[in-house]
Amino acid sequence: MKNFKMYLPLVSGGLLPLDFDSDKQLINELISDDFGAPPKCLVIECTTKDNKTVTISIPYSDNNEVVVNIE
């Protein structure tokens, strides 16, 4: 994943990286690869304190980049 990093900040001050070779590997790790029709993407969405919606879309593809949208 070219433009995406995922990690866990630790209370000790360190970081635990969650490295995946591809977007597909990340999604398969979260939900397994035993599903019917494959997903288009994994969407992570949150609302900020000032009511803006932040959407992170991780494609189920090795050729596309992660997209972030803030509305």
C-alpha positions as CSV (number, residue, x, y, z in Angstrom):
1,M,0.0,0.0,0.0
2,K,1.8,3.0,-1.3
3,N,0.1,5.8,0.6
4,F,-1.2,4.1,3.8
5,K,0.4,3.2,7.1
6,M,-1.3,1.6,10.0
7,Y,0.2,1.2,13.4
8,L,-0.5,1.0,17.2
9,P,1.1,3.7,19.3
10,L,2.1,2.0,22.6
11,V,1.9,3.6,26.1
12,S,5.7,2.9,26.3
13,G,6.2,5.4,23.5
14,G,7.0,2.8,20.9
15,L,5.0,1.9,17.8
16,L,3.8,-1.5,16.7
17,P,3.5,-1.4,12.9
18,L,0.7,-3.4,11.3
19,D,2.4,-4.1,7.9
20,F,0.5,-5.6,5.0
21,D,1.9,-6.2,1.6
22,S,-1.3,-5.2,-0.2
23,D,-4.7,-3.7,0.3
24,K,-6.2,-7.2,-0.4
25,Q,-4.1,-8.7,2.3
26,L,-5.3,-6.2,4.9
27,I,-9.0,-6.7,4.1
28,N,-8.5,-10.5,4.0
29,E,-6.9,-10.4,7.4
30,L,-9.8,-8.5,8.8
31,I,-12.7,-10.4,7.4
32,S,-11.0,-13.5,5.8
33,D,-11.1,-14.2,2.1
34,D,-14.0,-16.6,2.4
35,F,-16.9,-14.4,1.2
36,G,-19.2,-14.4,-1.7
37,A,-18.8,-11.5,-4.0
38,P,-15.6,-9.7,-3.2
39,P,-15.8,-6.3,-1.6
40,K,-15.0,-3.1,-3.6
41,C,-13.2,-1.5,-0.6
42,L,-13.0,-1.2,3.1
43,V,-14.4,2.1,4.4
44,I,-13.4,3.7,7.7
45,E,-15.6,6.6,8.6
46,C,-15.6,9.0,11.6
47,T,-17.1,12.3,12.6
48,T,-14.9,15.0,14.1
49,K,-15.9,17.2,17.0
50,D,-16.9,20.0,14.5
51,N,-19.2,17.5,12.7
52,K,-17.0,17.0,9.7
53,T,-17.1,13.4,8.2
54,V,-13.7,11.8,7.5
55,T,-13.9,8.8,5.2
56,I,-10.9,6.5,4.4
57,S,-11.5,4.2,1.6
58,I,-9.1,1.3,1.2
59,P,-9.6,-0.4,-2.2
60,Y,-9.7,-4.2,-2.6
61,S,-7.1,-3.8,-5.3
62,D,-3.3,-3.9,-5.6
63,N,-3.4,-1.1,-8.2
64,N,-5.3,1.7,-6.6
65,E,-4.4,4.1,-3.8
66,V,-6.2,4.7,-0.5
67,V,-8.5,7.7,-0.7
68,V,-9.3,10.1,2.1
69,N,-12.3,12.5,2.0
70,I,-13.1,15.2,4.5
71,E,-16.6,16.8,4.3
